[in-house]
Amino acid sequence: MSGCTGNSSPLVPMAGAYFPFWLICVAAGVVGAVLVRVLFVRLGIDEGLPLRLLVYCAVAAIIGFALAIFVFGR
């Protein structure tokens, strides 16, 4: 259980409670994918996308993974 001690703890204190960092990354990825979709619709790119669901899931994953690496260092 040494992975949950000290600075290597996977929890982030927020609003008086501790949340796993991956939960924050998932939420940020979903919000980011929604914002990217709004941008794509305004630019007219959304109509030309094949497999839209796969594209937006990939965008959410990229945002979540990037946040995990660059902000939380994991």
C-alpha angles and dihedrals in degrees: 000000000000091000091075098053131095120339095347093069112129091216128100120202110231129162093348095308135088118243127187109252092232090061090057090048092052092050092048090048093053093047090047092050090051090051091048090051091052089050092048092050091051092048093046094240095116095073092057097050116111115214095010095185092055092047094051093044088053091049090051091049093049092050093046094047092046091051091049092051102040102034104029098025095226 
